Amino acid sequence: MERNRSKHRIIYDILIIIRKNNNQMRYTPLLRQTNISSSNFARYYKELLEKEFVTEVIEDKTKKTVYLAEKGLKYIEKYKTFMEILKEFDL
Protein backbone atom coordinates (compact mmCIF):
# COMPACT_ATOMS: atom_id res chain seq x y z
CA MET A 1 0.00 0.00 0.00
CA GLU A 2 1.34 3.43 -0.93
CA ARG A 3 1.73 5.97 1.84
CA ASN A 4 0.39 9.49 1.59
CA ARG A 5 2.88 12.16 0.58
CA SER A 6 4.31 14.24 3.38
CA LYS A 7 3.94 18.01 3.47
CA HIS A 8 7.58 18.36 2.49
CA ARG A 9 7.16 16.00 -0.45
CA ILE A 10 4.11 17.90 -1.70
CA ILE A 11 6.02 21.19 -1.51
CA TYR A 12 8.92 19.58 -3.37
CA ASP A 13 6.55 18.22 -6.03
CA ILE A 14 4.94 21.63 -6.57
CA LEU A 15 8.32 23.30 -6.93
CA ILE A 16 9.55 20.60 -9.34
CA ILE A 17 6.50 21.06 -11.55
CA ILE A 18 7.25 24.78 -11.80
CA ARG A 19 10.95 24.14 -12.45
CA LYS A 20 10.16 21.71 -15.26
CA ASN A 21 8.14 24.48 -16.92
CA ASN A 22 11.06 26.92 -17.22
CA ASN A 23 10.58 28.20 -13.66
CA GLN A 24 7.18 29.71 -14.44
CA MET A 25 3.67 28.42 -14.80
CA ARG A 26 0.07 29.54 -14.76
CA TYR A 27 -1.76 28.89 -11.50
CA THR A 28 -4.55 26.63 -12.82
CA PRO A 29 -2.36 24.17 -14.76
CA LEU A 30 -0.09 23.99 -11.71
CA LEU A 31 -3.08 23.16 -9.50
CA ARG A 32 -4.17 20.41 -11.89
CA GLN A 33 -0.73 18.82 -12.07
CA THR A 34 -0.22 18.60 -8.31
CA ASN A 35 -2.83 15.89 -7.89
CA ILE A 36 -4.22 17.33 -4.65
CA SER A 37 -7.54 19.00 -3.90
CA SER A 38 -7.93 22.69 -4.66
CA SER A 39 -8.41 23.54 -0.98
CA ASN A 40 -5.21 21.71 0.01
CA PHE A 41 -3.36 23.27 -2.90
CA ALA A 42 -4.49 26.74 -1.78
CA ARG A 43 -2.98 26.12 1.67
CA TYR A 44 0.33 24.94 0.27
CA TYR A 45 0.41 27.74 -2.27
CA LYS A 46 -0.18 30.35 0.41
CA GLU A 47 2.69 28.93 2.45
CA LEU A 48 4.99 28.91 -0.59
CA LEU A 49 4.22 32.59 -1.17
CA GLU A 50 4.67 33.51 2.49
CA LYS A 51 8.02 31.73 2.69
CA GLU A 52 9.09 33.28 -0.63
CA PHE A 53 9.63 29.96 -2.40
CA VAL A 54 7.54 31.31 -5.28
CA THR A 55 6.35 34.68 -6.52
CA GLU A 56 3.32 35.53 -8.58
CA VAL A 57 2.31 38.08 -11.17
CA ILE A 58 -1.35 38.80 -11.76
CA GLU A 59 -2.30 40.06 -15.21
CA ASP A 60 -5.72 41.39 -16.19
CA LYS A 61 -7.09 40.49 -12.72
CA THR A 62 -7.58 36.88 -13.84
CA LYS A 63 -4.32 35.43 -15.16
CA LYS A 64 -1.91 34.44 -12.42
CA THR A 65 1.61 33.31 -13.31
CA VAL A 66 3.70 31.59 -10.65
CA TYR A 67 7.50 31.92 -10.70
CA LEU A 68 10.01 29.77 -8.89
CA ALA A 69 12.13 31.95 -6.58
CA GLU A 70 15.74 31.39 -5.54
CA LYS A 71 14.62 30.12 -2.15
CA GLY A 72 12.44 27.52 -3.89
CA LEU A 73 15.41 26.32 -5.94
CA LYS A 74 17.43 25.95 -2.74
CA TYR A 75 14.62 23.92 -1.17
CA ILE A 76 14.65 21.53 -4.13
CA GLU A 77 18.39 20.94 -3.78
CA LYS A 78 18.28 20.51 0.01
CA TYR A 79 15.32 18.13 -0.23
CA LYS A 80 17.15 15.97 -2.78
CA THR A 81 20.25 15.89 -0.56
CA PHE A 82 18.18 14.89 2.46
CA MET A 83 16.44 12.10 0.54
CA GLU A 84 19.82 10.79 -0.67
CA ILE A 85 21.02 10.65 2.94
CA LEU A 86 17.92 8.69 3.96
CA LYS A 87 18.42 6.29 1.08
CA GLU A 88 22.12 5.84 1.89
CA PHE A 89 21.28 4.76 5.43
CA ASP A 90 18.28 2.71 4.31
CA LEU A 91 15.83 4.79 6.34
Number of C-alpha atoms within 10 A of each C-alpha: 3 4 5 8 10 9 10 11 12 17 22 19 17 22 25 16 18 21 18 10 13 10 17 20 19 17 17 13 10 19 17 12 12 16 12 12 10 13 9 10 19 13 10 16 19 12 14 20 14 11 12 14 21 23 16 16 11 12 9 6 7 7 12 15 16 21 22 24 20 11 13 25 18 12 17 18 11 13 16 13 12 12 11 12 12 11 10 9 7 7 7
